[in-house]
Amino acid sequence: MKRRHAIHKTGWILSSAIFGPGLLTALQGCASEANIPDQPLVLNSKQFQLTKALADTILPRTSSPSASDVKVPEFMDLLCKDVFEEDARQHFLDGLAVFDNDCVSVGGKSFHKLSPEAQYDYLVDMDRMVMEKSYTDKIPFYYTFKKLCIAIYYSTEEGIKQNLNYNPIPGGFQGDVPWQAGDKIEVGNEM
């Protein structure tokens, strides 16, 4: 192998490590075109219903689509099958079980069997407990789930088109852009 060819290959490896998260986001943007199956691949029906109820409570249907409308639960199931290593997959499944058991102990029912109002109230309390803290070691399941849910949602075509204004980069520099309540957040090529 010639030196120039080796440097070129090394550059690709380094750039993939640096730009990997952006590349993953770009690939997730193709989720609407991905071959997402109708039946769960890893999750059983109870886990899938819990994932769907939790995602739809985090991102409910308003004037924009809900998490399940853009297939966030199906995509999480696909991640469990094709992306997560065995430890991460098991951590995700264990986290779902612990979350649901905690909900049963507090609310008397599984999360997906609660009324939408009770689901909302439960997550408001959960947000208050979990999202306000900073974590250095072990991150709670709900914190990870919520971040993953939002990342998947905003990487879908519907999530972007309904909620964000796309301003491709590079473009003209606009240093001080006025913002008013109700304006959409503008995103460029990097999210």
N, C-alpha and C positions, 0 to 999 in steps of 0.2 A: 504494500500500500504506500502510495506516495504521501509525502508530508502535507501537501495542499489538500489532498482528499481526506486525510485523517483530521486535519483542522476543520474542514467543512463538516464532517460527521460529528465531531465533538461539539461544534457550534449548534448543530441540530439537537443533540442530547441536552446541552445546557439550556437552550431556549425552550425545549419542551418542559424542563423542570421549572423554569422561571414562569413561563406562560401557561403552564398546565391548568391552573384554576380557570383562567380565561378561556382556554380551549374547551374545558369541560362545560363551562357555561354556554359557549357557542354551540357545542354538540347538543346540550340539553334544549337549546332553542329549537332544535329539530324534533322535539318530542311529539309534536302534533303529526309529524310525518313518520315517526317511528312505528314499528309494528308492535303495538302494545296489546297484549292478549286480553280477551274478555274474561277469562277465568284466572283467579290468583295462581301464581306459580309457587310461591313459598308460604304465604300467609294462609291460614285456614279461614273458614268463613267468618268466625267470630273475630279473629284478628283483623281481617279485612274490613268488617263493619265498624270495628273500633277505630281503625285508621281513617276510614271515610268520615265518621262522625267527628273525630278530633280535628281533621283537616278542614271540614266544612264549618266547624265552630270557630276555628282560627281565621279562615277566609270564607265567610258566608256569601251567598248570592245577594248582590245589591243591584245597582245598575250595571255592574260588571259580573262576570261568571264566578261561580263558587269554585273551591278547590276541586271538588269532584267533577264539576262541569269540564274542567281542563285536564282531567284524569291524573291528578296528583297522587291519589292512593294507588292506582295501577302502576304509576311510575316508581313509587316507593317500593312496591312489590318487585318490580323489574330490577331495581337497584339491589334489593336483597338477593336476587338470584344471580345477576350477572356482574355486579360491581363489588359488593361487600365481601370481604374475606369471611371465613367461617366465624372467627371471633366477633367481628363487627355485626354480622347477621344475628348471631346468638344474643349479643348485647341489645340489639334492636328488639328482638322478640321478647327477651326478658324484661326490657323496659316497658313494652306494651302491657305485659302481664302485671308488673308491679303497679303501673299507672292505673290499670283497671281494678286491681285489688284494693288500692287506696280509695278509689272512687266508690267501690262497693261498701267499704268500711265507713266512709263519710256519708254517702248519699243513699245507701241501701240498695242500689242497683248498679249494674254495669253502665259505663259511660254512654254507650250507644243506645241504651234503653231509657235513659233519662229524657225528659222533655227538653226541647230546645232552650227554654229559659233556664232550666236547671243546669244544662250543659254550659251555657254561657256563664252563669253564676259560679260554677265550679272552676272554670278556666280563669275567671277574674281573680278568684282567690289564689289559684295556682300561679298566675302571673305575678301577683303581689309577693308571693313567697319566693319564687324562683328567679324571675327576670330582673329584679332589682339588685341582686347580689353579683359580685364578680367572683369567678372561679379560677383557681390555679391548677387544681388537680382533677378531681372527678366532677364532670359536668353532668347535671341532672338530665334524665331522659327527656323530660318535657322541653327543656331549653333546646336540646339538640333537635328534637322533632319539629319544634316551631320554626327554627332557622332553616331546616331542610325543606319544610313545607313551603315557606315563603320563597326560598331560592328556586325550587322547582316551579312554583306558580309563576314567578316573574321571568322564567326562562321559556315559557310557552308563548306562542304567537298571540293567543287571546289575552294572556296576562299582560303582555307588553302593550299591545294595541289598545286595550281598554283602559289602561291605567297610567301609561307613561308616554311622553312625547319623545320621539326618537330624533336626536340631533347628531348626525354622523360626524365622527372625528377622523381626520382633521377637517376643520371648517374655520370659518372666521371667528376670531376671538371676540367674545362679548363679555367684558369684565364685570360690569355691574348690571345685572338683569333684574328688573323689578319683579317681585313675586307678590301675588295677591291670593287670599284664601280661595280655594277651589282650583287653583292652577295645578296642572300635572307636573310631576318631577321630570326633568329632561335627562335622558341618558344617552350616552354615546356608545362607542364600540366596546368599551370596557365597563362592566357592571361591578 
